[in-house]
Amino acid sequence: MGDADFAWLSNHGAELFRRFAGKWIAVHNGEVIGVGDTATEAAEQARTKADDTDFILEALDSDADVIFEAA
């Protein structure tokens, strides 16, 4: 994870916002692996799909520009 996922988020931001506006998403290897109303929900969903991997949590909210890395 890392720079490639940040670049992927940047390059797909508009599309992701259309699909997941108001949600949190978890991203790993250029793929959305978790979606939720909260960061916790998205992270829990991501961990069921990729338990031993890092991922990025992103809030898709027009008022927020927050990116978190999670382990």
Secondary structure as GFF3:
##gff-version 3
##sequence-region A 1 71
A	DSSP	alpha_helix	3	11	.	.	.	ID=ss1
A	DSSP	alpha_helix	13	20	.	.	.	ID=ss2
A	DSSP	beta_strand	24	28	.	.	.	ID=ss3
A	DSSP	beta_strand	31	36	.	.	.	ID=ss4
A	DSSP	alpha_helix	39	49	.	.	.	ID=ss5
A	DSSP	beta_strand	55	59	.	.	.	ID=ss6
A	DSSP	beta_strand	67	70	.	.	.	ID=ss7
###
